[in-house]
C-alpha cells in the first residue's frame, strides 16, 4: 500500500506519488489561483507536509486527501492575496491607480532588490521560516509542519531573521514585513529517512 510505504520512509513511494499526481494537482490549483507558479508552490507544500508527517500518515483515500489539502492551501493563498491587496489599498491611499513616476519606480526597485538580497543572505533555516511566514503567509503551526520543528523553534527562526534583516537594511526596512520581492519556492529536499519527524 502506497501510504504504508511512505509511512515507512520509502522515498521511492513518495516519488511515485508525486509523479502520479503532480500534473493533476497543479492543474487543479492553477484553476483556483490563476497562477501556475503559485499552484506548483502549493502542491509542493502538500508533498513536503506529507513527508514531514509520514510516520502518522494513513489517509482513507490518498487521492481525496491530496485534493483536499491542495484545495485548502489554495484557499489560504487566495485569502492571503486578498489581504495583501487590502493592505496595499490602505497604504496606497489616493495613489492607487496612478502610474508611478520614473523616480518612484527606480526607488521601489532598489528597495525590493535590497530586501531580496538581504533575505537571500539569511541562514537557510531562518530564510525558510521567514519566507513561509511573511511571503507565503503560513501560520507558525503550518511552518512547524512543513519544516518538521516546533512552533517555538519557528518563532525563534523568524525573530532571528527579522533581527538580521533590520540590521542589514537599516532604515530601508519598515516595521511591518516586506511584501514586495517574491521568492521562488524552495525546492523539495527529502530529509534523511532515518530521522522521521516527531
LOZABA-661457 format. One record per residue (C-alpha): residue number from 1; residue in three letters; chain; z, y, x. Coordinates in nm, 4 decimals. Example, Ala and Ser with C-alpha at 12.3 -4.5 7.8 and 13.67 -1.06 7.14 Angstrom:
+-----+------+------+----------+----------+----------+
: pos : code : unit :        Z :        Y :        X :
+-----+------+------+----------+----------+----------+
:   1 :  ALA :    A :   0.7800 :  -0.4500 :   1.2300 :
:   2 :  SER :    A :   0.7140 :  -0.1060 :   1.3670 :
+-----+------+------+----------+----------+----------+
END
This chain:
+-----+------+------+----------+----------+----------+
: pos : code : unit :        Z :        Y :        X :
+-----+------+------+----------+----------+----------+
:   1 :  UNK :    A :   0.0000 :   0.0000 :   0.0000 :
:   2 :  UNK :    A :  -0.1041 :   0.3378 :   0.1391 :
:   3 :  UNK :    A :   0.2178 :   0.5235 :   0.0545 :
:   4 :  UNK :    A :   0.4281 :   0.2485 :   0.2085 :
:   5 :  UNK :    A :   0.2231 :   0.2556 :   0.5292 :
:   6 :  UNK :    A :   0.2691 :   0.6329 :   0.5572 :
:   7 :  UNK :    A :   0.6434 :   0.5941 :   0.4920 :
:   8 :  UNK :    A :   0.6471 :   0.3586 :   0.7906 :
:   9 :  UNK :    A :   0.4931 :   0.6320 :   1.0111 :
:  10 :  UNK :    A :   0.1454 :   0.4790 :   1.0218 :
:  11 :  UNK :    A :  -0.0699 :   0.7715 :   1.1372 :
:  12 :  UNK :    A :  -0.3920 :   0.5826 :   1.0601 :
:  13 :  UNK :    A :  -0.2814 :   0.5623 :   0.6959 :
:  14 :  UNK :    A :  -0.2310 :   0.9388 :   0.6861 :
:  15 :  UNK :    A :  -0.5698 :   0.9949 :   0.8483 :
:  16 :  UNK :    A :  -0.7280 :   0.7701 :   0.5856 :
:  17 :  UNK :    A :  -0.5519 :   0.9632 :   0.3090 :
:  18 :  UNK :    A :  -0.6784 :   1.2944 :   0.4489 :
:  19 :  UNK :    A :  -1.0367 :   1.1700 :   0.4885 :
:  20 :  UNK :    A :  -1.0351 :   1.0263 :   0.1370 :
:  21 :  UNK :    A :  -0.9028 :   1.3314 :  -0.0468 :
:  22 :  UNK :    A :  -0.9725 :   1.6341 :   0.1748 :
:  23 :  UNK :    A :  -1.3057 :   1.7375 :   0.0199 :
:  24 :  UNK :    A :  -1.1916 :   1.6813 :  -0.3384 :
:  25 :  UNK :    A :  -0.8647 :   1.8696 :  -0.2931 :
:  26 :  UNK :    A :  -1.0147 :   2.1659 :  -0.1069 :
:  27 :  UNK :    A :  -1.2841 :   2.1922 :  -0.3738 :
:  28 :  UNK :    A :  -1.0171 :   2.1884 :  -0.6457 :
:  29 :  UNK :    A :  -0.8047 :   2.4507 :  -0.4680 :
:  30 :  UNK :    A :  -1.1029 :   2.6739 :  -0.3914 :
:  31 :  UNK :    A :  -1.1893 :   2.6888 :  -0.7621 :
:  32 :  UNK :    A :  -0.8401 :   2.8198 :  -0.8294 :
:  33 :  UNK :    A :  -0.8273 :   3.0583 :  -0.5333 :
:  34 :  UNK :    A :  -1.1934 :   3.1574 :  -0.4934 :
:  35 :  UNK :    A :  -1.1339 :   3.1333 :  -0.1188 :
:  36 :  UNK :    A :  -1.2300 :   2.8210 :   0.0760 :
:  37 :  UNK :    A :  -1.0364 :   2.9154 :   0.3892 :
:  38 :  UNK :    A :  -0.7179 :   2.9637 :   0.1882 :
:  39 :  UNK :    A :  -0.7897 :   2.6435 :  -0.0047 :
:  40 :  UNK :    A :  -0.8102 :   2.4490 :   0.3214 :
:  41 :  UNK :    A :  -0.4819 :   2.6052 :   0.4304 :
:  42 :  UNK :    A :  -0.3175 :   2.4950 :   0.1042 :
:  43 :  UNK :    A :  -0.4419 :   2.1364 :   0.1335 :
:  44 :  UNK :    A :  -0.3399 :   2.1251 :   0.4985 :
:  45 :  UNK :    A :   0.0144 :   2.2189 :   0.3958 :
:  46 :  UNK :    A :   0.0146 :   1.9396 :   0.1361 :
:  47 :  UNK :    A :  -0.0578 :   1.6771 :   0.4009 :
:  48 :  UNK :    A :   0.1855 :   1.8310 :   0.6506 :
:  49 :  UNK :    A :   0.4576 :   1.8178 :   0.3842 :
:  50 :  UNK :    A :   0.3790 :   1.4514 :   0.3107 :
:  51 :  UNK :    A :   0.4086 :   1.3605 :   0.6780 :
:  52 :  UNK :    A :   0.7293 :   1.5573 :   0.7269 :
:  53 :  UNK :    A :   0.8882 :   1.3813 :   0.4294 :
:  54 :  UNK :    A :   0.7178 :   1.0478 :   0.4830 :
:  55 :  UNK :    A :   1.0323 :   0.8308 :   0.5045 :
:  56 :  UNK :    A :   1.1145 :   0.9036 :   0.1415 :
:  57 :  UNK :    A :   0.7604 :   0.9439 :   0.0103 :
:  58 :  UNK :    A :   0.6853 :   0.6966 :  -0.2684 :
:  59 :  UNK :    A :   0.4838 :   0.8607 :  -0.5493 :
:  60 :  UNK :    A :   0.3919 :   0.6609 :  -0.8573 :
:  61 :  UNK :    A :   0.0351 :   0.7837 :  -0.8234 :
:  62 :  UNK :    A :  -0.0883 :   0.9121 :  -0.4880 :
:  63 :  UNK :    A :  -0.3865 :   1.0875 :  -0.6436 :
:  64 :  UNK :    A :  -0.1787 :   1.2605 :  -0.9127 :
:  65 :  UNK :    A :   0.0801 :   1.3644 :  -0.6571 :
:  66 :  UNK :    A :  -0.1821 :   1.5201 :  -0.4283 :
:  67 :  UNK :    A :  -0.3428 :   1.7178 :  -0.7087 :
:  68 :  UNK :    A :  -0.0074 :   1.8341 :  -0.8436 :
:  69 :  UNK :    A :   0.1078 :   1.9546 :  -0.5015 :
:  70 :  UNK :    A :  -0.2245 :   2.1260 :  -0.4378 :
:  71 :  UNK :    A :  -0.2093 :   2.2972 :  -0.7760 :
:  72 :  UNK :    A :   0.1494 :   2.4148 :  -0.7216 :
:  73 :  UNK :    A :   0.0755 :   2.5584 :  -0.3778 :
:  74 :  UNK :    A :  -0.2419 :   2.7251 :  -0.5041 :
:  75 :  UNK :    A :  -0.0459 :   2.8866 :  -0.7870 :
:  76 :  UNK :    A :   0.2100 :   3.0078 :  -0.5337 :
:  77 :  UNK :    A :  -0.0719 :   3.1654 :  -0.3354 :
:  78 :  UNK :    A :  -0.2090 :   3.3357 :  -0.6473 :
:  79 :  UNK :    A :   0.1331 :   3.4793 :  -0.7309 :
:  80 :  UNK :    A :   0.1804 :   3.5935 :  -0.3711 :
:  81 :  UNK :    A :  -0.1619 :   3.7558 :  -0.3679 :
:  82 :  UNK :    A :  -0.0866 :   3.9427 :  -0.6895 :
:  83 :  UNK :    A :   0.2483 :   4.0556 :  -0.5488 :
:  84 :  UNK :    A :   0.0813 :   4.1840 :  -0.2317 :
:  85 :  UNK :    A :  -0.1751 :   4.3752 :  -0.4346 :
:  86 :  UNK :    A :   0.1027 :   4.5304 :  -0.6397 :
:  87 :  UNK :    A :   0.2844 :   4.6391 :  -0.3236 :
:  88 :  UNK :    A :  -0.0388 :   4.7840 :  -0.1879 :
:  89 :  UNK :    A :  -0.0939 :   4.9767 :  -0.5102 :
:  90 :  UNK :    A :   0.2594 :   5.1115 :  -0.4986 :
:  91 :  UNK :    A :   0.2389 :   5.2114 :  -0.1330 :
:  92 :  UNK :    A :  -0.1150 :   5.3480 :  -0.1564 :
:  93 :  UNK :    A :  -0.0497 :   5.5843 :  -0.4457 :
:  94 :  UNK :    A :  -0.3365 :   5.8227 :  -0.5142 :
:  95 :  UNK :    A :  -0.5271 :   5.6986 :  -0.2101 :
:  96 :  UNK :    A :  -0.6207 :   5.3741 :  -0.3839 :
:  97 :  UNK :    A :  -0.9925 :   5.3595 :  -0.4488 :
:  98 :  UNK :    A :  -1.0730 :   5.6277 :  -0.1911 :
:  99 :  UNK :    A :  -1.2627 :   5.5158 :   0.1198 :
: 100 :  UNK :    A :  -1.0639 :   5.5605 :   0.4422 :
: 101 :  UNK :    A :  -1.1711 :   5.8252 :   0.6893 :
: 102 :  UNK :    A :  -1.3039 :   5.7041 :   1.0269 :
: 103 :  UNK :    A :  -0.9808 :   5.8189 :   1.1912 :
: 104 :  UNK :    A :  -0.7689 :   5.6301 :   0.9367 :
: 105 :  UNK :    A :  -0.9811 :   5.3173 :   0.9706 :
: 106 :  UNK :    A :  -0.9536 :   5.3253 :   1.3510 :
: 107 :  UNK :    A :  -0.5779 :   5.3771 :   1.3353 :
: 108 :  UNK :    A :  -0.5345 :   5.0926 :   1.0883 :
: 109 :  UNK :    A :  -0.7477 :   4.8601 :   1.3035 :
: 110 :  UNK :    A :  -0.5465 :   4.9496 :   1.6134 :
: 111 :  UNK :    A :  -0.2193 :   4.8801 :   1.4339 :
: 112 :  UNK :    A :  -0.3423 :   4.5492 :   1.2935 :
: 113 :  UNK :    A :  -0.4637 :   4.4425 :   1.6380 :
: 114 :  UNK :    A :  -0.1291 :   4.5352 :   1.7920 :
: 115 :  UNK :    A :   0.0621 :   4.3414 :   1.5278 :
: 116 :  UNK :    A :  -0.1672 :   4.0388 :   1.5580 :
: 117 :  UNK :    A :  -0.1319 :   4.0372 :   1.9378 :
: 118 :  UNK :    A :   0.2461 :   4.0630 :   1.9093 :
: 119 :  UNK :    A :   0.2605 :   3.7740 :   1.6625 :
: 120 :  UNK :    A :   0.0447 :   3.5580 :   1.8868 :
: 121 :  UNK :    A :   0.2849 :   3.6339 :   2.1715 :
: 122 :  UNK :    A :   0.5809 :   3.4766 :   1.9905 :
: 123 :  UNK :    A :   0.7051 :   3.1326 :   2.0869 :
: 124 :  UNK :    A :   0.5373 :   2.8520 :   1.8927 :
: 125 :  UNK :    A :   0.8285 :   2.7800 :   1.6572 :
: 126 :  UNK :    A :   0.9084 :   3.1446 :   1.5907 :
: 127 :  UNK :    A :   0.5430 :   3.2240 :   1.5288 :
: 128 :  UNK :    A :   0.5029 :   2.9327 :   1.2874 :
: 129 :  UNK :    A :   0.8163 :   3.0257 :   1.0920 :
: 130 :  UNK :    A :   0.7182 :   3.3948 :   1.0804 :
: 131 :  UNK :    A :   0.3624 :   3.3248 :   0.9667 :
: 132 :  UNK :    A :   0.4779 :   3.0875 :   0.6923 :
: 133 :  UNK :    A :   0.7438 :   3.3320 :   0.5718 :
: 134 :  UNK :    A :   0.5661 :   3.6675 :   0.5899 :
: 135 :  UNK :    A :   0.1941 :   3.5973 :   0.5966 :
: 136 :  UNK :    A :   0.1898 :   3.2849 :   0.3787 :
: 137 :  UNK :    A :   0.4898 :   3.3829 :   0.1629 :
: 138 :  UNK :    A :   0.6635 :   3.0448 :   0.1683 :
: 139 :  UNK :    A :   1.0323 :   3.0244 :   0.0868 :
: 140 :  UNK :    A :   1.2759 :   2.9190 :   0.3578 :
: 141 :  UNK :    A :   1.3143 :   2.5836 :   0.1827 :
: 142 :  UNK :    A :   0.9364 :   2.5298 :   0.1853 :
: 143 :  UNK :    A :   0.9188 :   2.6268 :   0.5514 :
: 144 :  UNK :    A :   1.2012 :   2.3857 :   0.6301 :
: 145 :  UNK :    A :   0.9987 :   2.1094 :   0.4631 :
: 146 :  UNK :    A :   0.6794 :   2.1939 :   0.6497 :
: 147 :  UNK :    A :   0.8471 :   2.2310 :   0.9898 :
: 148 :  UNK :    A :   1.0943 :   1.9477 :   0.9479 :
: 149 :  UNK :    A :   1.4006 :   2.1613 :   1.0183 :
: 150 :  UNK :    A :   1.6951 :   2.3006 :   0.8227 :
: 151 :  UNK :    A :   1.6800 :   2.6278 :   0.6290 :
: 152 :  UNK :    A :   1.9439 :   2.7655 :   0.8686 :
: 153 :  UNK :    A :   1.7131 :   2.6950 :   1.1620 :
: 154 :  UNK :    A :   1.4246 :   2.8569 :   0.9720 :
: 155 :  UNK :    A :   1.6366 :   3.1689 :   0.9269 :
: 156 :  UNK :    A :   1.7174 :   3.1667 :   1.2988 :
: 157 :  UNK :    A :   1.3486 :   3.1417 :   1.3959 :
: 158 :  UNK :    A :   1.2425 :   3.4160 :   1.1535 :
: 159 :  UNK :    A :   1.5230 :   3.6516 :   1.2609 :
: 160 :  UNK :    A :   1.4331 :   3.5939 :   1.6241 :
: 161 :  UNK :    A :   1.0652 :   3.6576 :   1.5523 :
: 162 :  UNK :    A :   1.1450 :   3.9864 :   1.3761 :
: 163 :  UNK :    A :   1.3628 :   4.0985 :   1.6668 :
: 164 :  UNK :    A :   1.0879 :   4.0124 :   1.9145 :
: 165 :  UNK :    A :   0.8261 :   4.1965 :   1.7093 :
: 166 :  UNK :    A :   1.0399 :   4.5082 :   1.6732 :
: 167 :  UNK :    A :   1.0922 :   4.5119 :   2.0483 :
: 168 :  UNK :    A :   0.7225 :   4.4573 :   2.1230 :
: 169 :  UNK :    A :   0.5867 :   4.7005 :   1.8666 :
: 170 :  UNK :    A :   0.8470 :   4.9742 :   1.8663 :
: 171 :  UNK :    A :   0.7523 :   5.2391 :   1.6122 :
: 172 :  UNK :    A :   0.4337 :   5.0588 :   1.5079 :
: 173 :  UNK :    A :   0.6220 :   4.8046 :   1.3005 :
: 174 :  UNK :    A :   0.7652 :   4.9206 :   0.9699 :
: 175 :  UNK :    A :   1.0861 :   4.7836 :   0.8268 :
: 176 :  UNK :    A :   0.9021 :   4.5566 :   0.5869 :
: 177 :  UNK :    A :   0.6842 :   4.2773 :   0.7272 :
: 178 :  UNK :    A :   0.3162 :   4.3460 :   0.8038 :
: 179 :  UNK :    A :   0.0606 :   4.2184 :   0.5551 :
: 180 :  UNK :    A :  -0.2492 :   4.3265 :   0.7439 :
: 181 :  UNK :    A :  -0.3556 :   4.0667 :   1.0008 :
: 182 :  UNK :    A :  -0.4451 :   3.7288 :   0.8611 :
: 183 :  UNK :    A :  -0.3973 :   3.4381 :   1.0987 :
: 184 :  UNK :    A :  -0.5896 :   3.1165 :   1.0888 :
: 185 :  UNK :    A :  -0.3771 :   2.8316 :   0.9551 :
: 186 :  UNK :    A :  -0.2027 :   2.6355 :   1.2252 :
: 187 :  UNK :    A :  -0.3727 :   2.3024 :   1.2978 :
: 188 :  UNK :    A :  -0.2165 :   1.9839 :   1.1685 :
: 189 :  UNK :    A :  -0.0222 :   1.8285 :   1.4522 :
: 190 :  UNK :    A :   0.1401 :   1.4969 :   1.3720 :
: 191 :  UNK :    A :   0.4963 :   1.4787 :   1.5056 :
: 192 :  UNK :    A :   0.5987 :   1.1846 :   1.7176 :
: 193 :  UNK :    A :   0.6051 :   0.8907 :   1.4767 :
: 194 :  UNK :    A :   0.9165 :   0.7620 :   1.6470 :
: 195 :  UNK :    A :   1.1087 :   1.0641 :   1.5199 :
: 196 :  UNK :    A :   1.0810 :   1.0797 :   1.1384 :
: 197 :  UNK :    A :   1.2201 :   1.3825 :   0.9656 :
: 198 :  UNK :    A :   1.5795 :   1.3829 :   0.8485 :
+-----+------+------+----------+----------+----------+
END
